[in-house]
Amino acid sequence: MPNAFRFPLQLRFSDIDSYAHVNNVAFLSYLETARVRLHESPSGISTNDGGQPSVRELAGAENFTLVGRQEIEYLAPLLFRPEPVYVSVWVAGIGRSSFELGYVVSEEDESKTFAVGATTMVLVNRDSGRSVALPGQYRAALERRRGPEVPFRRRASQCVGKETT
């Protein structure tokens, strides 16, 4: 994925369920880890003193992000193994006060994809609890990680009210 932040993630034995594969809930933890790592990464925006704040710092100390929505599509079972999986995270869309992150959990060489996902994040003021517009530099840092829509095979809206065969 272009502009994606990609990193290895070590599986934990506690991620495994009674079916001997990574439990669906553990995948949501992997997406959370990806969100945190992306927000802690260098923003690519230089300050007047030559520093480079993290993406999170550009949101402003008075703001924080909340998960508004999550969607995940499981594509292949992931069995416990000593080698890590690789998680890619990128910005799939940007609105006034929210943005969507896209994810792929795959093999290192991307030959097999275990899951794809999306999270809508909302920027909220700590004091009021209300959503706020994304600050300009924060928006710019998110734009630097902009990529395509999440490659879901089937969106939830496609199967509502339809029979499956």
C-alpha positions as CSV (number, residue, x, y, z in Angstrom):
1,M,0.0,0.0,0.0
2,P,1.4,3.4,-0.9
3,N,2.2,5.6,2.0
4,A,1.4,2.9,4.5
5,F,3.2,2.6,7.8
6,R,4.2,-1.1,8.0
7,F,5.7,-3.0,10.8
8,P,6.2,-6.6,12.2
9,L,3.9,-7.8,15.0
10,Q,4.8,-10.8,17.1
11,L,1.9,-13.1,17.8
12,R,1.2,-14.0,21.4
13,F,0.1,-17.5,22.5
14,S,-2.8,-15.8,24.4
15,D,-4.1,-14.6,21.0
16,I,-5.0,-18.2,20.1
17,D,-8.5,-19.6,20.6
18,S,-9.9,-23.1,21.1
19,Y,-9.9,-23.5,17.3
20,A,-6.1,-23.2,17.3
21,H,-6.0,-19.9,15.4
22,V,-5.8,-16.2,16.3
23,N,-9.1,-15.2,17.8
24,N,-11.1,-12.5,16.0
25,V,-10.8,-10.1,19.0
26,A,-7.0,-10.3,18.9
27,F,-7.1,-8.9,15.4
28,L,-8.8,-5.8,16.7
29,S,-5.9,-5.5,19.2
30,Y,-3.5,-5.7,16.2
31,L,-5.4,-2.8,14.6
32,E,-5.2,-0.8,17.8
33,T,-1.4,-1.4,18.0
34,A,-1.2,-0.1,14.4
35,R,-3.1,3.1,15.2
36,V,-0.9,3.8,18.2
37,R,2.3,3.2,16.2
38,L,1.1,5.4,13.4
39,H,0.2,8.2,15.8
40,E,3.6,7.9,17.6
41,S,5.5,7.9,14.3
42,P,7.3,11.1,13.0
43,S,4.8,13.4,11.3
44,G,7.0,14.5,8.5
45,I,6.2,18.1,9.5
46,S,9.1,20.3,10.7
47,T,8.7,22.8,13.5
48,N,10.4,26.2,13.6
49,D,13.2,24.8,15.8
50,G,13.9,22.0,13.3
51,G,12.2,19.3,15.4
52,Q,9.6,16.9,14.1
53,P,6.6,16.1,16.3
54,S,4.8,12.9,16.2
55,V,1.5,12.7,14.4
56,R,-0.3,12.6,17.7
57,E,1.3,15.8,19.0
58,L,-0.1,17.7,16.0
59,A,-3.7,16.8,17.1
60,G,-3.1,19.2,20.0
61,A,-2.8,18.5,23.7
62,E,-6.5,19.6,24.2
63,N,-7.7,16.9,21.8
64,F,-7.8,13.1,21.6
65,T,-9.1,10.6,19.1
66,L,-11.9,8.1,19.7
67,V,-12.9,5.1,17.7
68,G,-16.2,5.9,16.0
69,R,-16.5,2.7,13.9
70,Q,-14.6,-0.5,13.0
71,E,-14.9,-3.0,10.3
72,I,-12.8,-6.1,9.7
73,E,-12.9,-8.8,7.1
74,Y,-11.1,-12.1,7.9
75,L,-9.6,-13.6,4.8
76,A,-7.6,-16.6,6.1
77,P,-7.0,-18.3,9.4
78,L,-3.8,-17.2,11.2
79,L,-2.2,-20.0,13.2
80,F,0.3,-19.5,16.0
81,R,3.8,-19.2,14.7
82,P,7.2,-17.9,15.9
83,E,7.6,-15.4,13.0
84,P,5.7,-12.2,13.1
85,V,2.9,-11.0,10.8
86,Y,3.1,-7.6,9.2
87,V,0.5,-4.9,9.7
88,S,0.1,-2.0,7.3
89,V,-1.9,1.1,8.3
90,W,-2.7,4.1,6.2
91,V,-5.2,7.0,6.0
92,A,-8.0,5.9,3.7
93,G,-10.1,9.1,4.0
94,I,-10.2,12.4,5.8
95,G,-13.3,14.4,6.8
96,R,-13.8,17.6,8.8
97,S,-13.3,16.1,12.3
98,S,-12.7,12.5,11.5
99,F,-10.6,10.2,9.3
100,E,-10.6,6.6,8.3
101,L,-7.6,4.3,8.7
102,G,-7.1,1.2,6.5
103,Y,-5.3,-1.9,7.5
104,V,-3.9,-5.1,6.0
105,V,-2.5,-8.0,8.2
106,S,-0.4,-10.2,6.0
107,E,2.7,-12.3,5.5
108,E,6.0,-10.4,5.3
109,D,6.2,-10.9,1.6
110,E,2.5,-10.0,1.3
111,S,1.8,-13.4,-0.4
112,K,-1.0,-14.1,2.0
113,T,-3.5,-11.6,3.6
114,F,-5.1,-12.7,6.8
115,A,-7.4,-9.7,7.3
116,V,-8.2,-6.2,6.1
117,G,-9.9,-3.6,8.3
118,A,-11.0,0.0,8.6
119,T,-11.5,2.3,11.6
120,T,-13.2,5.7,11.7
121,M,-11.4,8.0,14.2
122,V,-13.0,11.1,15.5
123,L,-11.0,14.0,17.0
124,V,-12.6,15.2,20.2
125,N,-12.0,18.1,22.6
126,R,-11.0,16.7,26.1
127,D,-13.0,19.4,27.9
128,S,-16.3,19.5,25.9
129,G,-16.3,15.9,24.7
130,R,-17.4,17.2,21.3
131,S,-15.8,16.6,17.9
132,V,-13.6,19.3,16.6
133,A,-12.1,20.1,13.2
134,L,-8.8,18.5,12.4
135,P,-6.0,21.1,12.9
136,G,-4.2,22.1,9.7
137,Q,-0.8,20.4,10.6
138,Y,-2.5,17.3,11.9
139,R,-4.5,17.1,8.6
140,A,-1.2,17.6,6.7
141,A,0.4,14.7,8.6
142,L,-2.5,12.5,7.9
143,E,-2.4,13.4,4.2
144,R,1.2,12.2,4.1
145,R,-0.1,8.7,4.9
146,R,-3.0,8.9,2.5
147,G,-3.7,5.7,0.5
148,P,-6.5,3.9,-1.3
149,E,-9.8,2.7,0.1
150,V,-9.6,-0.5,2.1
151,P,-9.7,-3.5,-0.3
152,F,-12.7,-5.2,1.3
153,R,-14.0,-8.1,-0.8
154,R,-17.6,-7.3,0.3
155,R,-18.9,-4.3,2.2
156,A,-21.6,-4.8,4.8
157,S,-23.9,-2.6,2.7
158,Q,-23.7,-5.1,-0.1
159,C,-25.3,-7.9,1.9
160,V,-28.0,-6.1,3.9
161,G,-31.4,-7.4,2.8
162,K,-29.9,-9.8,0.2
163,E,-30.1,-13.6,0.3
164,T,-26.9,-15.6,0.0
165,T,-26.7,-18.7,-2.1
